[in-house]
């Protein structure tokens, strides 16, 4: 059974930093494309950052230069380092694993972790 568990969210002041973690189990983590998404009540879920099995990463325009995605395949964990946080970064952050199985993509989601940026 695929399982993704996010952690590291919380309350932080504007300009501060947080590091999110997502631990995966039940699948071959090293070959999955891992992503972070975020969602607020007013907006659809949007891509924050993604990283391939070969460590190629891409970012949403609003977080480039401030957020960094990385992975540790030995620990089956993907990270999102968030610096210079802004109030508009407040959202529930979700981890996603994408697997290619028999020429079809399958997406698996974590339960999300709340990030609140406020003074």
HELIX and SHEET records of a PDB file:
HELIX    1   1 UNK A   29  UNK A   31  5                                   3    
HELIX    2   2 UNK A   61  UNK A   63  5                                   3    
HELIX    3   3 UNK A   73  UNK A   75  5                                   3    
HELIX    4   4 UNK A   87  UNK A   89  5                                   3    
SHEET    1   A 4 UNK A   3  UNK A   7  0                                        
SHEET    2   A 4 UNK A  18  UNK A  25 -1                                        
SHEET    3   A 4 UNK A  77  UNK A  82 -1                                        
SHEET    4   A 4 UNK A  67  UNK A  72 -1                                        
SHEET    1   B 6 UNK A  10  UNK A  12  0                                        
SHEET    2   B 6 UNK A 113  UNK A 117  1                                        
SHEET    3   B 6 UNK A  91  UNK A 101 -1                                        
SHEET    4   B 6 UNK A  33  UNK A  39 -1                                        
SHEET    5   B 6 UNK A  46  UNK A  51 -1                                        
SHEET    6   B 6 UNK A  57  UNK A  59 -1                                        
SHEET    1   C 4 UNK A  10  UNK A  12  0                                        
SHEET    2   C 4 UNK A 113  UNK A 117  1                                        
SHEET    3   C 4 UNK A  91  UNK A 101 -1                                        
SHEET    4   C 4 UNK A 104  UNK A 109 -1                                        
END                                                                             
